[in-house]
Amino acid sequence: MTDIGELVRAELSAPVDPRVAAMAAAIAAEYPGSARAVLFYGSCLRESELDGLMLDFYLIVSDYGDAYPKRWQAVANRLIPPNVYPFQHDGLIAKYAVLSEADFHRLNGPETRNVSVWARFAQPSRLVWAVDDTAADRAVAAVARAAPALLAAAGGVAGEAPLDWWRRAFALTYSVELRAERTGRAQSVVDADAGRYLAFSTPAIAAIPAGVRSGGWARRRAEGKALSIVRLAKASLTYAGGIDYLAWKINRHAGTKIEIKPWQRRWPLVAALTLVPRLMKSGAIR
């Protein structure tokens, strides 16, 4: 049986559009001395035409104190990880989240109830830049924890097919965060690359640490939605144009036609908070 780490290493090393690699290197260059690795993930990973899309990256740094010239940014990243920033390079637009190596390892594992990192990295991603082999190995080791953490949190059901386990697990994670996704998104994530999830099933299940408990989803949902609101408040300080990105994301996934007004750009936190109950009522955010 192939080890989960071997599968993850092979997947992370798959080629990407050269402009994606160039953007990753440009992001890393903004953090000289602290950038360790850059990972590319999300729905754009499956797209061949990147123009007009918002690319998603995670920047892994050695330490928040080394990464930021302003102390408050380091404190914000440490207390409520990650910080998220917009970025443009070579005609493409992106956002990148910043995590330390220690936090990236921790948040990919079953020791945290926070689903935001391991739910994303249980899905395909690419390691598009690393400062050295040690940083690359640490990124692989962290990502290899994600799929076992996801399946462990959902818990196995007797007689359940592996792909149904994945679908159910992702559906649970989508219920935890305030996410602008249509119903059935969890199933489409798996169905879009069913062969990949079948190949990962046995190694991921085998890698679930002994004694890890499943369940606790009511608590995860309460904490996750509250954390989403806190992150939204923090983003109003760290993410220029965040309200425009929120509208773009919602319109793309929920089929709405939200247009941001001047007052909403002036008061992005207030605007974003007023959108949340409206969108939850419509079913666009769950």
URDARA-V888406 format. One record per residue. N is the residue number from 0. PHI is phi in degrees with one decimal (* if undefined). PSI is psi in whole degrees, 0 to 359 (NA if undefined). Layout:
n=N phi=PHI psi=PSI
n=N phi=PHI psi=PSI
This chain:
n=0 phi=* psi=135
n=1 phi=-70.4 psi=136
n=2 phi=-71.4 psi=145
n=3 phi=-59.6 psi=325
n=4 phi=-64.0 psi=322
n=5 phi=-65.6 psi=317
n=6 phi=-62.3 psi=316
n=7 phi=-64.6 psi=316
n=8 phi=-60.1 psi=316
n=9 phi=-64.5 psi=319
n=10 phi=-67.8 psi=318
n=11 phi=-65.2 psi=333
n=12 phi=-91.7 psi=1
n=13 phi=-61.7 psi=147
n=14 phi=-67.6 psi=154
n=15 phi=-130.1 psi=169
n=16 phi=-55.5 psi=133
n=17 phi=-54.3 psi=330
n=18 phi=-70.0 psi=331
n=19 phi=-67.2 psi=314
n=20 phi=-62.3 psi=321
n=21 phi=-64.9 psi=320
n=22 phi=-66.2 psi=320
n=23 phi=-60.3 psi=316
n=24 phi=-64.2 psi=323
n=25 phi=-67.2 psi=321
n=26 phi=-62.4 psi=313
n=27 phi=-60.1 psi=324
n=28 phi=-65.4 psi=340
n=29 phi=-73.7 psi=349
n=30 phi=-129.1 psi=60
n=31 phi=-61.5 psi=134
n=32 phi=88.2 psi=343
n=33 phi=-121.4 psi=337
n=34 phi=-65.1 psi=130
n=35 phi=-113.0 psi=318
n=36 phi=-158.7 psi=156
n=37 phi=-131.9 psi=127
n=38 phi=-114.3 psi=141
n=39 phi=-107.2 psi=131
n=40 phi=-149.2 psi=179
n=41 phi=96.7 psi=184
n=42 phi=-64.3 psi=333
n=43 phi=-67.7 psi=344
n=44 phi=-60.6 psi=333
n=45 phi=-95.5 psi=1
n=46 phi=-96.4 psi=140
n=47 phi=-93.6 psi=335
n=48 phi=-107.6 psi=111
n=49 phi=-96.6 psi=343
n=50 phi=-61.1 psi=131
n=51 phi=86.5 psi=356
n=52 phi=-99.1 psi=158
n=53 phi=-99.9 psi=109
n=54 phi=-78.4 psi=152
n=55 phi=-118.9 psi=129
n=56 phi=-132.7 psi=155
n=57 phi=-116.2 psi=126
n=58 phi=-99.5 psi=123
n=59 phi=-101.9 psi=126
n=60 phi=-117.7 psi=163
n=61 phi=-70.2 psi=319
n=62 phi=-161.9 psi=141
n=63 phi=-63.9 psi=323
n=64 phi=-62.6 psi=325
n=65 phi=-77.3 psi=334
n=66 phi=-78.9 psi=329
n=67 phi=-117.0 psi=138
n=68 phi=-75.3 psi=337
n=69 phi=-104.8 psi=128
n=70 phi=-61.7 psi=324
n=71 phi=-64.2 psi=329
n=72 phi=-67.5 psi=319
n=73 phi=-64.2 psi=318
n=74 phi=-64.5 psi=316
n=75 phi=-61.5 psi=319
n=76 phi=-68.2 psi=325
n=77 phi=-73.8 psi=320
n=78 phi=-79.0 psi=320
n=79 phi=-133.3 psi=73
n=80 phi=-73.3 psi=149
n=81 phi=-98.7 psi=167
n=82 phi=-79.3 psi=147
n=83 phi=-127.9 psi=136
n=84 phi=-134.7 psi=147
n=85 phi=-79.6 psi=159
n=86 phi=-155.3 psi=146
n=87 phi=-133.1 psi=141
n=88 phi=-161.5 psi=130
n=89 phi=53.2 psi=40
n=90 phi=83.4 psi=358
n=91 phi=-105.9 psi=154
n=92 phi=-117.6 psi=153
n=93 phi=-156.5 psi=170
n=94 phi=-130.8 psi=148
n=95 phi=-134.2 psi=142
n=96 phi=-102.4 psi=145
n=97 phi=-112.6 psi=125
n=98 phi=-134.5 psi=148
n=99 phi=-75.3 psi=161
n=100 phi=-57.5 psi=319
n=101 phi=-65.0 psi=315
n=102 phi=-68.6 psi=323
n=103 phi=-63.3 psi=319
n=104 phi=-65.1 psi=312
n=105 phi=-64.1 psi=315
n=106 phi=-76.7 psi=353
n=107 phi=-91.9 psi=0
n=108 phi=-113.3 psi=171
n=109 phi=-75.1 psi=355
n=110 phi=-74.7 psi=351
n=111 phi=-113.2 psi=140
n=112 phi=-79.8 psi=345
n=113 phi=-70.3 psi=118
n=114 phi=-87.3 psi=349
n=115 phi=-60.5 psi=325
n=116 phi=-88.4 psi=309
n=117 phi=-69.1 psi=334
n=118 phi=-67.6 psi=325
n=119 phi=-77.1 psi=318
n=120 phi=-88.6 psi=359
n=121 phi=-73.5 psi=345
n=122 phi=-93.1 psi=168
n=123 phi=-60.6 psi=146
n=124 phi=-152.6 psi=173
n=125 phi=-134.0 psi=137
n=126 phi=-89.7 psi=103
n=127 phi=-101.7 psi=353
n=128 phi=-160.3 psi=140
n=129 phi=-147.4 psi=144
n=130 phi=-72.4 psi=330
n=131 phi=-163.4 psi=178
n=132 phi=-64.8 psi=325
n=133 phi=-63.7 psi=316
n=134 phi=-63.3 psi=320
n=135 phi=-64.0 psi=316
n=136 phi=-62.9 psi=321
n=137 phi=-68.3 psi=323
n=138 phi=-65.3 psi=317
n=139 phi=-60.6 psi=314
n=140 phi=-61.7 psi=322
n=141 phi=-68.8 psi=313
n=142 phi=-64.6 psi=327
n=143 phi=-63.8 psi=344
n=144 phi=-82.5 psi=342
n=145 phi=-69.0 psi=309
n=146 phi=-63.0 psi=315
n=147 phi=-59.8 psi=323
n=148 phi=-64.4 psi=318
n=149 phi=-61.1 psi=308
n=150 phi=-67.4 psi=324
n=151 phi=-65.1 psi=318
n=152 phi=-64.3 psi=323
n=153 phi=-74.2 psi=328
n=154 phi=77.1 psi=143
n=155 phi=-77.9 psi=151
n=156 phi=-121.4 psi=130
n=157 phi=-55.6 psi=130
n=158 phi=80.0 psi=0
n=159 phi=-77.8 psi=133
n=160 phi=-67.4 psi=147
n=161 phi=-53.9 psi=317
n=162 phi=-65.5 psi=327
n=163 phi=-69.0 psi=326
n=164 phi=-62.1 psi=314
n=165 phi=-60.3 psi=313
n=166 phi=-60.6 psi=315
n=167 phi=-65.2 psi=319
n=168 phi=-63.2 psi=314
n=169 phi=-66.1 psi=322
n=170 phi=-60.3 psi=321
n=171 phi=-63.9 psi=318
n=172 phi=-67.4 psi=325
n=173 phi=-66.5 psi=335
n=174 phi=-77.5 psi=347
n=175 phi=-86.4 psi=321
n=176 phi=-100.5 psi=161
n=177 phi=-81.4 psi=98
n=178 phi=-124.0 psi=137
n=179 phi=-87.3 psi=77
n=180 phi=-133.2 psi=147
n=181 phi=-76.7 psi=156
n=182 phi=-58.4 psi=137
n=183 phi=94.2 psi=359
n=184 phi=-60.3 psi=319
n=185 phi=-60.2 psi=319
n=186 phi=-68.2 psi=320
n=187 phi=-66.7 psi=328
n=188 phi=-59.3 psi=315
n=189 phi=-73.4 psi=314
n=190 phi=-65.4 psi=333
n=191 phi=-68.4 psi=340
n=192 phi=-146.9 psi=53
n=193 phi=-59.0 psi=322
n=194 phi=-61.1 psi=322
n=195 phi=-63.8 psi=314
n=196 phi=-69.3 psi=327
n=197 phi=-64.3 psi=317
n=198 phi=-65.1 psi=327
n=199 phi=-82.0 psi=343
n=200 phi=-58.9 psi=299
n=201 phi=-62.2 psi=313
n=202 phi=-61.8 psi=322
n=203 phi=-67.9 psi=318
n=204 phi=-63.7 psi=318
n=205 phi=-64.7 psi=334
n=206 phi=-88.4 psi=359
n=207 phi=-64.4 psi=122
n=208 phi=-62.4 psi=143
n=209 phi=-61.9 psi=139
n=210 phi=85.9 psi=358
n=211 phi=-71.0 psi=131
n=212 phi=-93.9 psi=142
n=213 phi=-95.9 psi=177
n=214 phi=87.1 psi=205
n=215 phi=71.8 psi=26
n=216 phi=-75.2 psi=334
n=217 phi=-63.6 psi=317
n=218 phi=-68.8 psi=319
n=219 phi=-58.7 psi=317
n=220 phi=-64.8 psi=316
n=221 phi=-62.6 psi=313
n=222 phi=-69.8 psi=321
n=223 phi=-65.5 psi=316
n=224 phi=-68.9 psi=322
n=225 phi=-64.9 psi=319
n=226 phi=-65.4 psi=325
n=227 phi=-60.9 psi=320
n=228 phi=-66.5 psi=318
n=229 phi=-64.2 psi=318
n=230 phi=-64.3 psi=324
n=231 phi=-62.8 psi=318
n=232 phi=-63.1 psi=317
n=233 phi=-65.2 psi=322
n=234 phi=-63.0 psi=333
n=235 phi=-64.6 psi=340
n=236 phi=-94.3 psi=330
n=237 phi=-106.3 psi=341
n=238 phi=-116.8 psi=102
n=239 phi=-68.2 psi=130
n=240 phi=78.4 psi=17
n=241 phi=-61.1 psi=324
n=242 phi=-67.5 psi=326
n=243 phi=-68.2 psi=321
n=244 phi=-64.9 psi=318
n=245 phi=-59.7 psi=315
n=246 phi=-63.0 psi=318
n=247 phi=-60.9 psi=315
n=248 phi=-63.8 psi=315
n=249 phi=-64.4 psi=313
n=250 phi=-60.8 psi=321
n=251 phi=-67.6 psi=317
n=252 phi=-91.6 psi=331
n=253 phi=-105.8 psi=355
n=254 phi=73.5 psi=20
n=255 phi=-89.1 psi=174
n=256 phi=-131.2 psi=55
n=257 phi=-71.3 psi=132
n=258 phi=-119.2 psi=127
n=259 phi=-81.2 psi=129
n=260 phi=-90.9 psi=162
n=261 phi=-55.1 psi=319
n=262 phi=-65.6 psi=331
n=263 phi=-71.0 psi=328
n=264 phi=-72.7 psi=329
n=265 phi=-72.8 psi=324
n=266 phi=-123.5 psi=70
n=267 phi=-63.7 psi=325
n=268 phi=-65.6 psi=313
n=269 phi=-60.5 psi=316
n=270 phi=-61.6 psi=315
n=271 phi=-63.8 psi=319
n=272 phi=-67.1 psi=329
n=273 phi=-74.0 psi=336
n=274 phi=-76.0 psi=329
n=275 phi=-58.7 psi=306
n=276 phi=-63.7 psi=324
n=277 phi=-61.9 psi=317
n=278 phi=-75.2 psi=327
n=279 phi=-64.9 psi=321
n=280 phi=-64.6 psi=323
n=281 phi=-77.9 psi=345
n=282 phi=91.7 psi=358
n=283 phi=-70.7 psi=326
n=284 phi=-118.8 psi=133
n=285 phi=-118.6 psi=NA
